Amino acid sequence: MLRDWRSKQCNGIIYLCKNLNNGKKYVGITRRPLGTRKAGHEKDALAGRGGEGSLQEAIRKFGFNNFAFEIISRVTTLGELSDQERYYIEFYNTLKPLGYNHNRGGSVSAGGEVFEFMGEFYLSLADLADYYDIYEETLRKRVAAGWTLEQATNLEKPPEIKIDGTYWEVGDLEFVSSAELCRHYNLDVSTFRARIGSGWPLEQACGEVPRKKNEYIYKGHTYTSVRSMAEAYNLPYERVSSRLRTGFTIDDAMSPLEVHNRFGRKAVTINGELFGSMIAAANKFNLTRSKLKSRLVYLDKEKTRAKLAEIPKRKYKKRPRDLTVEGRNFKTYIELSEHYKLPEATIRSRLNRGKSIEEAVGLISVETLFPLEFDGQKFQSSQEIASYYGINRATFDYRFKKAGWSLRASLGLEETAAAGDVVKVAGQTFASKSQAARHYNIHLPTFFRRIRDGWTLEEACEIAPRNNQRSDRKIYVVTLPNGDEEVVSNLSEFCRRHKLTSTGNLHLTMTSDKNHTYKGFSLREATHNETEEYLSRNPDALASQQGYKVRHPVEYLGVTYRSKKQLCEELKISYSMFRKKILDGENIEDAVQACKNETGR
């Protein structure tokens, strides 16, 4: 579906914002009314958003009334919206520092990615933020923090944040967290935590009581650190330090001899030979410790005696293949490749593609297209000719070798359609199904989804009505929070009626091992008897929904609006905030008033 994002219909606006004081400009895009976008810029500026050189910073500095907004272009597809944003940023030269744009625009330039959310295509997170009236940087930080897009756009409640409220008492002072204590004593939090983790007393960790210097006395000499003591006797610091942490005395820790009965090591006898540790045994047998353990067969419960098990050799099943060429039998592919001066992989590849042994070693030439002369140029490979004409090599190979296109058509130099792709709709011939869908102004993903669902071409193009039952629709049984069960055929309508965000979370209760319920609701497919009984009462329950409208009219103060979104645009309130209030169970009037109160209107 994402391959056709450029043809996605939209009411796009490219607008120009000009600073009346210094003449600096900003080019922006939006799919909302310009007045709504202007209000968003003002709100972001008043909230302190936007860094150095941003439009929001300039609005705070010069005042919102010193900026003029005007529409410079209107577009009808996402592709045009992306292209014209790049064009006007370059045309008006609005990149920072000459303007307020921080990038070259065209949210889906190289490396970008179009994505779909709640049934709509978005060019980028910036486009999504604009659509849901959220500051772009806020949305990015929420997503980076692990929020779902539904949570980041305020369609669902944010994730719970667990705060570590460690309580400290130092003398008569009380601190509710490590951060508060460190601010009081001017300490780095990580330094404080490292000291506590190393066993420092609290008073020493926060600097109230000076910490005594370490003293290590060995053979009449005093040392201030373990490292200096170990280096004085040319011993490994890591070994001495490890022994001291384990509980060894200084004399034992400084011993140059291996201690077999130290913590974590146990002597073991393997094949009649005694080893002081498993590491010593692994070194003897030239194995890693984990591999040695996997091969040991213990002879007693204490695991002090064991024998080393032999690993049986793997038996590989060789595929029989006759490597006889010119009366000579070759035993291996390596021998064959060395004799005929060809890479072994080349010979294997040719044989796997069904070539004879003579063709694989080059005794019989395989017919190839290349080298090829075309339009005065000589090409040595399909990659070379495809790159020259700017198409994908795999596309060229498929068109020319499998689909039967002519060379010029395969290179995109002339239009054609492969045999079998020609379709007829209502007596009119089209080169492909895609061309038929475009002719009747049907969204391509919608068209091909209908074809997959078994619609005829006339039905998919909305020429002929479709009233028969759809085989892919199902009857479901929803268990309500109170334990009652309700049989439904339209989950979307059920979710709207019970103020559930989407059908996806409800579907998860059938397939997920973790999410057994969603807000107290659970879902299962209806049994055969339940389905028959429901269809006897509702014969059209599985019929295709013709003319189904996603928008649902709403009424407020005697005025009917075609959708919730139009209501929010007219009243200049946040759509995402309004929708969240409705999902939380508030009526239209209370939701509108709450949104006005939160925005200060």
GIUR-V46752 format. One record per residue. N is the residue number from 1. RES is the residue in one letter. OMEGA is omega as a letter, one per 30 degrees, with the letter a starting at -180 (* if undefined). Layout:
N_RES_OMEGA ; N_RES_OMEGA
This chain:
1_M_a ; 2_L_a ; 3_R_a ; 4_D_a ; 5_W_a ; 6_R_a ; 7_S_l ; 8_K_a ; 9_Q_l ; 10_C_l ; 11_N_a ; 12_G_l ; 13_I_l ; 14_I_a ; 15_Y_a ; 16_L_l ; 17_C_a ; 18_K_l ; 19_N_a ; 20_L_a ; 21_N_a ; 22_N_l ; 23_G_l ; 24_K_a ; 25_K_l ; 26_Y_l ; 27_V_l ; 28_G_l ; 29_I_l ; 30_T_l ; 31_R_l ; 32_R_l ; 33_P_a ; 34_L_l ; 35_G_l ; 36_T_l ; 37_R_l ; 38_K_l ; 39_A_l ; 40_G_l ; 41_H_a ; 42_E_a ; 43_K_l ; 44_D_l ; 45_A_a ; 46_L_l ; 47_A_l ; 48_G_a ; 49_R_a ; 50_G_a ; 51_G_a ; 52_E_l ; 53_G_a ; 54_S_l ; 55_L_a ; 56_Q_l ; 57_E_a ; 58_A_l ; 59_I_l ; 60_R_a ; 61_K_a ; 62_F_a ; 63_G_a ; 64_F_a ; 65_N_l ; 66_N_l ; 67_F_a ; 68_A_l ; 69_F_l ; 70_E_l ; 71_I_a ; 72_I_l ; 73_S_l ; 74_R_a ; 75_V_a ; 76_T_l ; 77_T_l ; 78_L_l ; 79_G_l ; 80_E_l ; 81_L_l ; 82_S_a ; 83_D_a ; 84_Q_l ; 85_E_l ; 86_R_a ; 87_Y_a ; 88_Y_l ; 89_I_l ; 90_E_a ; 91_F_a ; 92_Y_l ; 93_N_a ; 94_T_l ; 95_L_l ; 96_K_g ; 97_P_a ; 98_L_l ; 99_G_a ; 100_Y_l ; 101_N_a ; 102_H_l ; 103_N_a ; 104_R_l ; 105_G_a ; 106_G_a ; 107_S_l ; 108_V_l ; 109_S_a ; 110_A_l ; 111_G_l ; 112_G_a ; 113_E_l ; 114_V_l ; 115_F_a ; 116_E_a ; 117_F_l ; 118_M_l ; 119_G_l ; 120_E_l ; 121_F_l ; 122_Y_a ; 123_L_a ; 124_S_l ; 125_L_l ; 126_A_l ; 127_D_l ; 128_L_l ; 129_A_l ; 130_D_a ; 131_Y_a ; 132_Y_l ; 133_D_l ; 134_I_l ; 135_Y_a ; 136_E_a ; 137_E_l ; 138_T_l ; 139_L_a ; 140_R_a ; 141_K_l ; 142_R_l ; 143_V_l ; 144_A_l ; 145_A_l ; 146_G_l ; 147_W_l ; 148_T_l ; 149_L_l ; 150_E_l ; 151_Q_a ; 152_A_l ; 153_T_l ; 154_N_l ; 155_L_l ; 156_E_a ; 157_K_l ; 158_P_l ; 159_P_l ; 160_E_a ; 161_I_l ; 162_K_a ; 163_I_l ; 164_D_a ; 165_G_l ; 166_T_a ; 167_Y_a ; 168_W_l ; 169_E_l ; 170_V_a ; 171_G_l ; 172_D_a ; 173_L_l ; 174_E_a ; 175_F_a ; 176_V_l ; 177_S_l ; 178_S_a ; 179_A_l ; 180_E_l ; 181_L_a ; 182_C_l ; 183_R_a ; 184_H_a ; 185_Y_l ; 186_N_a ; 187_L_l ; 188_D_a ; 189_V_a ; 190_S_l ; 191_T_l ; 192_F_a ; 193_R_l ; 194_A_l ; 195_R_l ; 196_I_l ; 197_G_l ; 198_S_l ; 199_G_l ; 200_W_l ; 201_P_a ; 202_L_a ; 203_E_l ; 204_Q_a ; 205_A_a ; 206_C_l ; 207_G_l ; 208_E_l ; 209_V_l ; 210_P_a ; 211_R_l ; 212_K_l ; 213_K_l ; 214_N_l ; 215_E_l ; 216_Y_a ; 217_I_a ; 218_Y_l ; 219_K_l ; 220_G_l ; 221_H_a ; 222_T_a ; 223_Y_a ; 224_T_l ; 225_S_l ; 226_V_a ; 227_R_a ; 228_S_l ; 229_M_a ; 230_A_a ; 231_E_l ; 232_A_a ; 233_Y_l ; 234_N_l ; 235_L_l ; 236_P_a ; 237_Y_a ; 238_E_a ; 239_R_l ; 240_V_a ; 241_S_a ; 242_S_l ; 243_R_a ; 244_L_l ; 245_R_a ; 246_T_l ; 247_G_l ; 248_F_l ; 249_T_a ; 250_I_l ; 251_D_l ; 252_D_a ; 253_A_a ; 254_M_l ; 255_S_l ; 256_P_a ; 257_L_l ; 258_E_l ; 259_V_a ; 260_H_a ; 261_N_l ; 262_R_a ; 263_F_l ; 264_G_l ; 265_R_a ; 266_K_l ; 267_A_a ; 268_V_l ; 269_T_a ; 270_I_a ; 271_N_l ; 272_G_a ; 273_E_a ; 274_L_l ; 275_F_a ; 276_G_a ; 277_S_l ; 278_M_l ; 279_I_l ; 280_A_l ; 281_A_l ; 282_A_l ; 283_N_a ; 284_K_a ; 285_F_l ; 286_N_l ; 287_L_l ; 288_T_a ; 289_R_a ; 290_S_l ; 291_K_l ; 292_L_a ; 293_K_a ; 294_S_a ; 295_R_a ; 296_L_l ; 297_V_a ; 298_Y_a ; 299_L_l ; 300_D_a ; 301_K_a ; 302_E_a ; 303_K_l ; 304_T_l ; 305_R_a ; 306_A_l ; 307_K_a ; 308_L_a ; 309_A_l ; 310_E_l ; 311_I_l ; 312_P_l ; 313_K_l ; 314_R_l ; 315_K_a ; 316_Y_l ; 317_K_l ; 318_K_l ; 319_R_a ; 320_P_l ; 321_R_a ; 322_D_a ; 323_L_l ; 324_T_a ; 325_V_l ; 326_E_l ; 327_G_a ; 328_R_a ; 329_N_l ; 330_F_a ; 331_K_a ; 332_T_l ; 333_Y_a ; 334_I_l ; 335_E_l ; 336_L_a ; 337_S_l ; 338_E_a ; 339_H_a ; 340_Y_l ; 341_K_l ; 342_L_l ; 343_P_l ; 344_E_a ; 345_A_l ; 346_T_a ; 347_I_a ; 348_R_a ; 349_S_a ; 350_R_l ; 351_L_l ; 352_N_l ; 353_R_l ; 354_G_l ; 355_K_l ; 356_S_a ; 357_I_l ; 358_E_l ; 359_E_a ; 360_A_a ; 361_V_l ; 362_G_l ; 363_L_l ; 364_I_a ; 365_S_l ; 366_V_a ; 367_E_l ; 368_T_a ; 369_L_a ; 370_F_g ; 371_P_a ; 372_L_l ; 373_E_a ; 374_F_a ; 375_D_l ; 376_G_l ; 377_Q_l ; 378_K_a ; 379_F_a ; 380_Q_a ; 381_S_l ; 382_S_l ; 383_Q_a ; 384_E_a ; 385_I_l ; 386_A_l ; 387_S_a ; 388_Y_a ; 389_Y_l ; 390_G_l ; 391_I_l ; 392_N_a ; 393_R_a ; 394_A_l ; 395_T_l ; 396_F_a ; 397_D_a ; 398_Y_a ; 399_R_a ; 400_F_a ; 401_K_a ; 402_K_a ; 403_A_l ; 404_G_l ; 405_W_l ; 406_S_a ; 407_L_a ; 408_R_l ; 409_A_l ; 410_S_l ; 411_L_l ; 412_G_a ; 413_L_l ; 414_E_a ; 415_E_l ; 416_T_l ; 417_A_a ; 418_A_l ; 419_A_a ; 420_G_l ; 421_D_a ; 422_V_a ; 423_V_l ; 424_K_l ; 425_V_l ; 426_A_l ; 427_G_a ; 428_Q_a ; 429_T_l ; 430_F_a ; 431_A_a ; 432_S_l ; 433_K_l ; 434_S_l ; 435_Q_l ; 436_A_l ; 437_A_l ; 438_R_a ; 439_H_a ; 440_Y_l ; 441_N_l ; 442_I_l ; 443_H_a ; 444_L_l ; 445_P_l ; 446_T_a ; 447_F_a ; 448_F_l ; 449_R_l ; 450_R_l ; 451_I_l ; 452_R_a ; 453_D_l ; 454_G_l ; 455_W_l ; 456_T_a ; 457_L_a ; 458_E_l ; 459_E_l ; 460_A_l ; 461_C_l ; 462_E_l ; 463_I_l ; 464_A_l ; 465_P_l ; 466_R_a ; 467_N_a ; 468_N_a ; 469_Q_l ; 470_R_a ; 471_S_a ; 472_D_l ; 473_R_a ; 474_K_l ; 475_I_a ; 476_Y_l ; 477_V_a ; 478_V_l ; 479_T_a ; 480_L_a ; 481_P_a ; 482_N_l ; 483_G_l ; 484_D_l ; 485_E_l ; 486_E_l ; 487_V_a ; 488_V_l ; 489_S_a ; 490_N_a ; 491_L_a ; 492_S_l ; 493_E_l ; 494_F_a ; 495_C_l ; 496_R_a ; 497_R_a ; 498_H_l ; 499_K_l ; 500_L_a ; 501_T_a ; 502_S_l ; 503_T_a ; 504_G_l ; 505_N_l ; 506_L_l ; 507_H_a ; 508_L_a ; 509_T_l ; 510_M_a ; 511_T_a ; 512_S_l ; 513_D_a ; 514_K_a ; 515_N_a ; 516_H_l ; 517_T_l ; 518_Y_a ; 519_K_l ; 520_G_a ; 521_F_l ; 522_S_a ; 523_L_l ; 524_R_l ; 525_E_a ; 526_A_l ; 527_T_a ; 528_H_a ; 529_N_l ; 530_E_l ; 531_T_a ; 532_E_l ; 533_E_a ; 534_Y_a ; 535_L_l ; 536_S_l ; 537_R_a ; 538_N_a ; 539_P_a ; 540_D_a ; 541_A_a ; 542_L_a ; 543_A_l ; 544_S_a ; 545_Q_l ; 546_Q_l ; 547_G_a ; 548_Y_a ; 549_K_l ; 550_V_a ; 551_R_l ; 552_H_a ; 553_P_l ; 554_V_a ; 555_E_a ; 556_Y_l ; 557_L_l ; 558_G_l ; 559_V_l ; 560_T_l ; 561_Y_a ; 562_R_a ; 563_S_l ; 564_K_a ; 565_K_l ; 566_Q_l ; 567_L_a ; 568_C_l ; 569_E_l ; 570_E_a ; 571_L_l ; 572_K_l ; 573_I_a ; 574_S_l ; 575_Y_a ; 576_S_l ; 577_M_l ; 578_F_a ; 579_R_l ; 580_K_l ; 581_K_a ; 582_I_l ; 583_L_l ; 584_D_l ; 585_G_a ; 586_E_l ; 587_N_a ; 588_I_a ; 589_E_a ; 590_D_l ; 591_A_l ; 592_V_a ; 593_Q_l ; 594_A_l ; 595_C_l ; 596_K_l ; 597_N_a ; 598_E_l ; 599_T_l ; 600_G_a ; 601_R_*
